[in-house]
């Protein structure tokens, strides 16, 4: 049987393990002077061919940067309750 956690349970787990709220992350590429920046964006979608109600679409992006390029990564803190 599959267990589907509520968003509140997921947030509590993220806070417990001190995972920052961030829409992107940067990783050094070993043996190079480069890093990979991976990011995502979310949007709500209405498409009755896929789902009767609205659903979230997540789009992932990436780019390769020099190590000295500035980063647009800003971490936040997870909140309990409705974030909007």
C-alpha positions as CSV (number, residue, x, y, z in Angstrom):
1,X,0.0,0.0,0.0
2,X,1.4,3.4,-1.0
3,X,1.4,6.2,1.6
4,X,0.8,9.8,0.4
5,X,2.1,12.3,2.9
6,X,0.3,15.6,3.4
7,X,2.2,18.8,2.6
8,X,2.3,19.6,6.3
9,X,4.2,16.3,7.0
10,X,6.6,17.0,4.2
11,X,7.3,20.5,5.5
12,X,7.9,19.1,9.0
13,X,10.4,16.6,7.6
14,X,12.2,19.3,5.6
15,X,12.5,21.6,8.7
16,X,13.6,18.6,10.9
17,X,16.5,17.8,8.5
18,X,17.3,21.5,8.0
19,X,16.8,21.4,4.3
20,X,16.6,25.1,3.1
21,X,13.7,26.3,1.0
22,X,15.3,27.1,-2.3
23,X,14.3,26.9,-6.0
24,X,17.8,26.2,-7.1
25,X,21.1,24.5,-6.1
26,X,24.7,24.8,-7.3
27,X,27.1,21.9,-7.6
28,X,30.8,22.0,-8.4
29,X,31.8,19.8,-11.3
30,X,34.8,17.7,-10.2
31,X,38.1,18.3,-11.9
32,X,36.9,21.5,-13.6
33,X,36.5,25.2,-12.8
34,X,32.8,24.9,-13.5
35,X,29.6,24.4,-11.6
36,X,26.1,23.3,-12.6
37,X,23.1,25.3,-11.4
38,X,19.9,23.4,-11.3
39,X,16.6,25.2,-10.8
40,X,12.9,24.7,-11.0
41,X,9.7,26.7,-11.4
42,X,6.2,25.8,-10.5
43,X,2.9,26.8,-12.0
44,X,-0.7,25.7,-11.5
45,X,-2.3,24.2,-14.6
46,X,-5.9,23.4,-15.7
47,X,-6.0,20.7,-18.3
48,X,-9.1,18.5,-18.2
49,X,-7.5,16.0,-20.5
50,X,-5.0,15.2,-17.8
51,X,-6.8,15.9,-14.5
52,X,-10.3,17.0,-13.4
53,X,-9.0,19.7,-11.1
54,X,-5.9,22.0,-11.1
55,X,-2.5,20.5,-10.6
56,X,1.1,21.7,-10.2
57,X,3.5,21.6,-13.2
58,X,7.2,21.6,-12.2
59,X,9.7,22.7,-14.9
60,X,13.4,22.0,-14.2
61,X,16.3,24.0,-15.8
62,X,20.0,23.8,-15.6
63,X,23.1,25.8,-16.7
64,X,26.8,25.5,-16.6
65,X,28.7,28.4,-15.1
66,X,32.3,29.4,-14.3
67,X,33.0,29.1,-10.6
68,X,33.6,32.9,-10.3
69,X,30.1,33.8,-11.7
70,X,27.7,35.1,-9.1
71,X,24.9,32.9,-7.9
72,X,21.2,33.8,-7.8
73,X,20.5,31.2,-5.1
74,X,18.6,32.5,-2.1
75,X,17.6,30.1,0.6
76,X,14.5,30.6,2.7
77,X,12.9,28.9,5.7
78,X,10.0,26.5,5.4
79,X,6.8,27.6,7.0
80,X,3.9,25.6,8.4
81,X,0.5,26.4,7.0
82,X,-0.4,28.0,3.7
83,X,2.6,29.8,2.2
84,X,0.5,32.1,0.0
